[in-house]
Amino acid sequence: MAAVPPSIIQGTRGICALALIILLAGCAGNAPRDKADPPDDYFAMTLPGMSNSGGSMMSPANNPVNDLSRLKNPAPLVIRRALLEQHERWSGTPYRLGGTTQRGVDCSALVQNVYLDTFDITLPRTTRGLVTKGHAIDRQDLRAGDLVFFRPPGNRHVGIYVGEGYFLHASSSKGVTISQLDNTYWQRYYWQSRRTLESPQMAQLSRVL
């Protein structure tokens, strides 16, 4: 059998690598931790039942993810609690380009996993696909569950807004974390926000909080 010329092998590898890059559409997230990031115990102080120990303190009966599964139009605070619960589940997961599990995940895969697990909604796998879903909203109108997009040079990045100026995402430098939208880095490269959830009815669902 004739040997395959090295130039062909190298060319094939190059095409495969390029295809992978295009598929994943890039994920950025190198913002350094600074005073704009929340303290480690911020979420424990903010919401009852949330801890900073890496595990949920809530019983299954009070789990906000279970609340969401029973509600057609969950209130924003219920959504926020469920997203913070997802943060606890994924916290400590390292960033891995192309990763889709808790052994390693990239930004778009985290969004896809969280949306499927929390809202039973299947979103596209890539940032390029996610940015076509829902409808654009003004940054000032953000509410829990909205997607926030960033466009650093040569990359695209996506996270899920959790309220009070914070968003959940897979950072390439810190793994799965929650960062402040007004962090200098994220503010500089903020691109757009999109709403992919149906409009929640706040008042009628306050009884489940």
N, C-alpha and C positions, 0 to 999 in steps of 0.2 A: 504494500500500500504506500502510495507516495506521501511524503511528509507535507503537512500544510505549511506554506510559507509563513515565517514570523510576522510579516507585514499584515497578512490577512487576519491572524490571530489578534494582533494588537488593534486592528481596525474594528473587529467584532467587539472586543472588550470596550473600546471607546464608545461604540454605538449603544451598548447595553448601559454603560454608566450614564450617558447622556439621557437615555430614555428614563432611567430611574430618577434623575434630577428633575426632568420635566414632569413626571408623574407626581412627585411629592410637592412640587411647586415651591419648595423652600420653606424653612421655618427659621425665624430669627428669634433671639431672646438673650442677648448678652448684656442686658442692663445690669450694672453693678448694684449690689445692695447698698442702700444709703438710708438716710433718715426718712425718705419718702415711703419706704417699705414698712408694713405693719410689724409691730413687735410680735414675738413668737406666741404670746398669750393673748393677742388682740381678740381672736375669735372666741376664746373661752370667756373673755370679759363681755363680749358683745351679745352673744346669744346663749340662753340657758340650754344646758345639755351638750354644748360643744366644748371639747377639751383640746389641749395641745399635746396630748400624749400619744397621738397617732391612732387612737381608737375611739369609737363613739361611746358616749355615756348613755345614749338613749336606749330605751327598751324598744323591741320591735313594734309594740303598740303605738309608740310615740314617734316612730321614725318618719321624718318628713317625706322620704321617698315613697313610703307606703301611703302617706296622705295624698301625694300627687297621683298615685295610681287609681285612687278612688274619685278624684275630682276632674270634672270636665274643664273647668276654668279656674285653676288655682290662683290664689292671691299672690302678689309679688313677694310678701314676706315668707310665705310657704315655699315659694320657688327658691328664695335666697337661702333658707334653712337647708333645703335639699341639696343645693349646690355646695354649701359649706360641708355638708355630710360627704359629698363626693370628694371634696378637698381632703378630708380626713382619710378616705379610702385610698386615694392616690398619692397622698403626701409621702415623699421619700422616693418616689419612682424617678429614676434617672432619665434624662433626655436621650433619645436614640432616634436618629433620622431613619424613618421607615418603620420604627417600632410601633406596635399596637397593643402591647400588654403592660402589666405592672413590672415586668422585667426591663422595660424601656419603651418610651412612647414619644412621639413628636407632637407638635401643637395641634395639627388637624385631626390626628387619630384620637387625641384626648377629647377634643370637642365631639367627635363622632361617638366615642364610647359613652361620654357623660350624657349626651342627648338621648341615646338609645336606652340607657339604663334608667335615666331619670324621667324622661318624657315619653318614652316609647316612640321616638321619632328617628327615622333613619336619614342621616345627612350624608353628603358626599365625603369621600375619603380625603380629598385634597383641599388646600386653601383656595386654589383656583376654582374649585367647584363650590365651596362654601360661600364665596363672595357673590354667587349668582342666586342664592336662595333668599327667600323673604323679601323685604323691602327696606330701602335705606331710611335711616332715621337720623335726626340731629343728635349730636353728642349730648346736648342739654336734656334730651328726652329719654336718655338711657334708663332702663329698668332691668331688674334681675332676669337673667336668661337671654338677654340680647348678646349678639356676637360683636366683638370689637376687633378691628383689623389694623395692622400696622404694615408699613412698607419701608423698612430700612434699605439702604443701597443693595441691590441685587437679591433681595429676599422678600418674602411675605410671611406674616405671622398672624395668628388668630387666637383669641381667648374668649371666655364667657364672662360677661359682666355679672357681678354678684351683689352690687349695690354699694352705696356710700363711697363711691369713687374707686372701688377695687375690682379686679378681674382675676379669674382663675385661668391658668395657662401652663404649658410645658415650656419652661425656659431652657435654652441650650446650656446655660451656665449653672442653673440651680435645680433643674428638673421641675417636677410639678410643684407649683407654688402659687401664691396669691400676691399680686403686685398692685401698686397704686397707679391709676390711670394718669395722674398728674406728675408722676416721676419724670424727671427731666428727659430721660431717654425715650420713654414711651410717648410723652407729649410731643417730642420732636418728630417722631416717625408715625404718629397717629394718622390713619388713612380714612377709615369710615366705620360706621356701625350699621348693623342690620338686625331686623326683628324677624325671627322665624317662628315665634310662638303666637298663637291666637291671643287676642286681647283678653287679659284676665279680668274678672269681676271682683274688685277688692272688698267692698262692704259686705256683700252677701256671704263671704267666706271667712269673715273675721272670727267666727265661732270655732274654726278648726285650729287656730293658733295656740 
